[in-house]
Amino acid sequence: MTTHKLYISEADVHDLMDMRGAIEALRSAFREQGNDEAMNSPRARAQYWGSRLNIMSAGLKSGRFGFKAYAGTKSPTVYHVMLYDAALGHLAIIEARRLSRLRTGAATGLATDLLARTGPIKLALIGAGEQARTQLAAVAAVRDLQSIRVYARNRDNLVAFCAAASKELDLDLQPARSGEECLENADVVITATDSQTPVVQDAWLPANVHVNTIGANAANRRELETSTFARARFIVTDDVDQARIEAGEIIDGVQAGSLRWENIAQIADIVANPPTNVEGLTIFKSLGAALEDIAVASAIYDRALAQGRGQRI
């Protein structure tokens, strides 16, 4: 069988993959993992001359596997996925900055679909950075949004973000005056910051709410208070082994004795066996797993072949 090796650019990714497609790619991959048919390896971080190299890898039931690499340097971060096939060898190099935002949003969309109340919802978003728009698009793909409030510390950035995202996503975003006001009566909350200290106080959260915390993917970052995790009915993450290294709030709770690792579920488990009752506080602690990258990369490669996109290499 002929192997078509492709270089797939950011522009190709933008044109080839939408949010609904990314969510379904993740749903399929996590179902495979829940049935022990897909594999994920936690992110590895290394320091070189003041720069950080991040590498994460995973494999799908189809025989597709690969890794994502990205480096934090003085220049803007560049992301790439290398995609392989067990029978065919190397398939593609994919520019992966947009892919990374898509898969992070898709994980939130999938978790919200599984853990949030059905019907129209009130959405609260803390953060107005690069990840925030795909987070909104993901929740909008799985729920009817009755209202959207957004809060960020920089008021000018907040107002500009709400105006631009409202136009781009055809949604009505309202800037809030505080984090507490933003969360008032919310059904679903998203925190998308790089804060090292909690941006949401436990007392602000309604009794029945689903929280997606996506920004704190390193052990020195925290978006929620440990007490919020301690009272949650469900705590779900994309990879428990990775959470043992990166999930600061959970690590704190385990060390304090208020949480136990065996009570932390993987999203693969709830995709394979969805909960029947999601009343109370539920949390998706998103860290960004390689299985998400490879699932979306594999779907992008198939679409590129079908549509004649990408550069042959």
N, C-alpha and C positions, 0 to 999 in steps of 0.2 A: 504493500500500500504506500502511495506517495505521501510524503510529509510536506506540508506547506509551512515553511518557517516564515513568520511575519514579525515585522517591527510595527507596533500599534501605538500611535501617538496620542497625546492628550485630546487632540481634536477628534480623532477616531473614537476614543472612549466616550467623549461627550455625545457624539452622534449615534453611537451603537447601543448604549445602555441607559435605560430609564430606571426610575426608582422602583416601580412595580416589578420589573424584571430582576433587579438586584435582590429585592425581598424574597422572591420565589427561589432564586438561586441559593440564598442562605437557608431558606426553609428546607429545601431538598438536602443540602449538605449537612445541616444539623440533624435531620432525620436519619441520614446515613450514620452519623457519629453516634446517635442514640442507639442505633442497632449494631454498633461496633464495626461499621463498614467504612469509616473515614477516620483520619488521624490528624491531630494537631500538635505542634511543638511550640512551647512558650517562646516568647521573644527573648533573644539574646542581645545584650547591650555591651559594647566595648568602647573604651576611650583610646583615642589616638591623637596625640599632640593637641589636646584641648578640644577635639571634635569627638562626637559620639556616633558610632556606627550601630545601626539596629538591623537585625536579621531575624525573620520569622518564617517558618515553613509548615506545610500541611499537604495531605493527600486525600483524594476523593475515591469513591468506590469505582468510578470509571477507569481508574488507572492514571488519571491526570494528577500531577503533583508539581510542587515548585516552591519558590520562596519570594518574599518581598524584602528588598533592602532599601534603606534610606539613611542618610547621614545628616546630623546636625552640625553645620559648620557656620562660618561667618557669612557665607553666601546662602541664598534661599535654598531650602531643603529640596532635594530631587528624589523622587520615589520611582522604583522600577520593580516589576514582577517578572521573574523568569519562570515560564511555564513549560512543563515537560509531559511526556506520555510514556508509560512503562513499556509499551510496544514500539512506539514510533520515534522516541527520543525527544530532542528539543523542538518545541512548537513555536514559542514566541517570546519576544521581549516587549513588555507593555509599560508605557509611561503611566505612573500610578498615583499621581497626586489627586486627580478627580476620582479615580477608582477608590482611593482610601476614604475620601469623604462619602462616596456613595455607599460603600460597605458599612461604614460606621452608622450612617443614617439608616440603612436597611436593617441592621441589627436592632436599632431602637424601634423601627416600625414593626418588626417581627415580635419583639418582646411586648410592645404595646398591644398588638393584636391578640397575644396570648394571655396577658395579665391585666389589662385595663377593662373597665366596664364597657359594655356595648352601647350603641346609640350615640347621639350627638354629645360631644365632650367640650369642656372648657380647658384650654391648654395654657400652661404657663411655661415660659422659657427664660432661664437665667443665662445670659451670655449673648453677645452679638458679634461673634468672630467668624472665622472661616468655616467652622463646622455647623454653625447654627442654621443656615438655610437648608442644607440637606436633612437636618434633623426635622425641621418643619415639614419638608416635602414628604418625609417618610411617614410621619404620623398622619398627615393629610391623605396618604395613600391607603390607610387602613381604618380611619375613622372620619366621621363628619365633624368638622370643627365649628362649634357653636360660637366660640370666642377665642381670641389669642392675645395674651398679654406678654410683654417682653420687658425685662429689666437688665440694664448693664450700668456699671458705675459711671462711665463716661456718658453724660447726657447727650452731647452732640453726636457721638457715635451711635448711641441708641436710636435717636430720632432719624438719623440718616439710614440706619439699618432697617428700621420699620418701614420707611418710605420705599426703599429699594426692593426689599423682600415682598412687600405687599404687591408691588407692580409685577415683579418677576414671577411670583407664585400664584398671583390672582387670589390673594387672601387678605383679610383685613387685620393687620397687626396694630395693636395699641400699646404705646410706651407706658410703662408703669412708673410711679414716682419712687417706689422702694421695692425691695425684694418681698417684703411682707404683703404689700398691696398686690404685687404680681401673683402671688400664690393664693390669694383669697378665693375660696370656693372652687379651686382647681380640681379637675378630675385626673389630669395627667400633667406631670411636671418633667421638664428636661433641664438639666444643668450642663452647660457646655462651656466651661472655663478652664483656665490653667492654674487656678488658685491653690495655694498651699494650706489655706485655712478654710473652714466651712463657709459657703455662701448662702446656705439655707439653714435656718434655725429649726430645730425639731418642733417647736411650738407653733410655727407658721403652717405646718402641714395639716390639711384636713384629715379626718379619721379614715375616710375611704378614698385613697389616692394611689395612683401608680406613678413611681418616680423612675426616670431614666437618668442615671448619672454617668456622663460619658467623658468628662474632661480629665479626671484624676486617674491617669493610667501609669502612675509611678508612685512608689511607696512614700515619697515626701509630699504628695498632693492629697488634699481632702476637700470635697465639695459638700458633704453632709456631715452632721454630727454622729458620733458613734452611738449615741442614744437612739437615733432614728433607726439605725440598723438593728439595734437590740430589740425594738418593739415591732419590727416588720413581721408580717405573716409569711411572706415568701421573700427570700433573697436569691436572686438568680444572677449568674455571671456567664460570660462566654467561655471561660476556661478556668477551672478551679486551680490547676497547677500554676497557671500564670497569676491568678489572684493571690496565691501564697507569696508571690514575689512583689506584686505591684499594687494590690488593693489596700491602700493605707488605712482606710476606715475599718475594713474587716480585720486586718492584721492587729489594729489597736484593740478591737473588740475581743478578739481571741486572747490576746495577751492580758486583757482586763478580766476575762472570764465571763463576759456577757454574750459571747458568740462561740460557736463550735464549727469547725470546718466541715464536719459531716452533715451539718444542716444547711450548707450552701449548695444550691443546685446549679447544674450547668443548663444552659438554654437547650442543649441537645436533649436533655432529659424531659423537658416540658414540651418540646416539639413532638417527641415520640409519645408522650403521655400528658396531654394538656390538662391542667387543673379544671375541675368542674365548678369551683367556687373561688372567686377572686375578691371577695369582700375584705375590707381592711387595707392596711398599708402593704404594698408590694414594691420591691426595688429590683431594677435591672442595673447591675454594676458592670457597665461596658468597659472593657479594656482594649478591645481591638485584637481579634484572634486571626492568625494566618489562614485558618480554614475559610474565613469570610473573604479574604483576599483571593484565594485560589478558586473558590466557588464563582465569584464574580468574574475573575480573569478568564476562567474556562468558558463561561457563557459569552463573554466579549469575543473571545477567539472564534467560537462557533458562528457568531453573528458576522464577524469580519470575513470569514470564509464565504458565508452565504451571500454577502453583499459586495464582495470584491473589494473590501477595504484593507488597509494596512500595506506596508511596503515589504515585498519579498526580500528575504535575506538568505 
